[in-house]
Amino acid sequence: MFINIIKIGDTTDPIRRKWHGLVARSKKQNREYCAFKDFKSWFLNQKKECFYCKKKDVKLTIDRKNNNLGYVTGNMALACSSCNSAKGDRYTEEEMLEYCRRWRGRIIHTHTILSG
């Protein structure tokens, strides 16, 4: 007899792994987060580029557009590590977009420097 066991905390799926990461951050910061099915649907429908600088072929992180809100649908954006780190809690979504519009092509990304 074969029994298929599903491990509840299984993070072999890369999308589920990203979701688990944002859930952990949300719980630590006492912020709201979306259900996995909503996150997966959102993630699969995103352009795989940085929301701010439009770089492609880089590791993308999940940014909260409004840092006062949690990881919920409508408040998440895919962002490269450089933009997510630069934005931090210092800039609003609009300020970061404006910065990237003005400096597109001049932004020095850590991943660009490291990869050549």
C-alpha positions as CSV (number, residue, x, y, z in Angstrom):
1,M,0.0,0.0,0.0
2,F,1.3,3.4,-1.0
3,I,0.5,6.5,1.1
4,N,1.3,10.0,-0.3
5,I,2.3,12.2,2.5
6,I,2.4,16.0,2.0
7,K,4.8,17.8,4.4
8,I,3.0,21.0,5.5
9,G,6.2,23.1,5.7
10,D,7.6,21.8,2.4
11,T,9.5,24.5,0.6
12,T,10.8,22.6,-2.4
13,D,8.6,24.8,-4.7
14,P,10.5,28.1,-5.3
15,I,7.2,30.1,-5.2
16,R,6.2,28.5,-1.9
17,R,9.7,29.2,-0.5
18,K,9.3,33.0,-1.4
19,W,5.9,33.0,0.2
20,H,7.3,31.3,3.4
21,G,9.9,34.0,3.6
22,L,7.4,36.9,3.4
23,V,5.2,35.1,5.9
24,A,8.1,34.9,8.4
25,R,8.9,38.6,7.9
26,S,5.2,39.5,8.3
27,K,4.9,37.6,11.5
28,K,8.1,39.1,12.9
29,Q,6.8,42.6,12.0
30,N,3.2,41.9,13.0
31,R,2.0,42.7,9.5
32,E,-0.7,41.2,7.3
33,Y,0.1,38.8,4.5
34,C,-1.8,37.1,1.7
35,A,-2.7,33.4,1.4
36,F,-0.4,31.2,-0.7
37,K,-2.9,30.8,-3.5
38,D,-3.2,34.5,-3.9
39,F,0.5,35.0,-3.7
40,K,1.1,32.3,-6.3
41,S,-1.5,33.8,-8.7
42,W,0.1,37.3,-8.2
43,F,3.6,36.0,-8.7
44,L,2.9,34.0,-11.9
45,N,1.2,37.1,-13.4
46,Q,4.2,39.4,-12.8
47,K,6.7,40.5,-15.4
48,K,10.0,39.0,-14.2
49,E,11.8,42.3,-14.0
50,C,12.4,44.9,-11.3
51,F,9.3,47.0,-10.8
52,Y,11.5,50.1,-10.2
53,C,14.6,50.0,-12.6
54,K,13.2,47.4,-15.1
55,K,16.3,45.2,-14.9
56,K,15.8,41.7,-16.1
57,D,17.8,38.5,-15.5
58,V,18.5,39.5,-11.9
59,K,17.5,37.9,-8.6
60,L,14.2,39.4,-7.7
61,T,12.9,40.1,-4.2
62,I,9.4,41.0,-2.9
63,D,9.0,44.6,-2.0
64,R,6.2,46.2,-0.1
65,K,5.2,49.3,-2.1
66,N,3.8,51.0,1.0
67,N,6.0,50.0,3.9
68,N,3.2,50.7,6.4
69,L,1.2,47.8,4.9
70,G,1.9,44.1,4.8
71,Y,2.5,41.6,1.9
72,V,-0.9,41.8,0.5
73,T,-2.2,41.8,-3.1
74,G,-1.8,45.3,-4.5
75,N,1.0,46.2,-2.2
76,M,3.7,43.9,-3.5
77,A,6.2,44.4,-6.3
78,L,9.1,42.4,-7.7
79,A,12.3,44.4,-7.1
80,C,16.0,43.7,-7.6
81,S,18.0,43.5,-4.4
82,S,19.6,46.9,-5.1
83,C,16.4,48.8,-5.6
84,N,14.7,47.0,-2.7
85,S,17.6,47.8,-0.4
86,A,17.9,51.4,-1.7
87,K,14.1,52.0,-1.2
88,G,14.0,50.4,2.3
89,D,11.7,52.3,4.6
90,R,13.1,55.7,3.3
91,Y,11.2,56.2,0.1
92,T,7.7,55.8,-1.1
93,E,6.8,53.8,-4.2
94,E,6.4,57.0,-6.2
95,E,9.7,58.5,-5.0
96,M,11.6,55.3,-5.9
97,L,10.0,55.2,-9.4
98,E,10.9,58.8,-10.0
99,Y,14.4,58.2,-8.8
100,C,14.8,55.3,-11.2
101,R,13.2,57.2,-14.1
102,R,15.7,60.0,-13.7
103,W,18.7,57.8,-13.2
104,R,17.8,54.8,-15.5
105,G,21.0,53.6,-17.0
106,R,23.1,55.3,-14.4
107,I,22.1,53.2,-11.4
108,I,25.0,51.0,-10.3
109,H,23.7,47.7,-9.3
110,T,25.7,45.4,-7.0
111,H,24.9,42.4,-9.2
112,T,26.2,44.2,-12.3
113,I,29.5,45.1,-10.6
114,L,30.0,41.6,-9.3
115,S,29.1,39.9,-12.6
116,G,31.3,42.1,-14.7
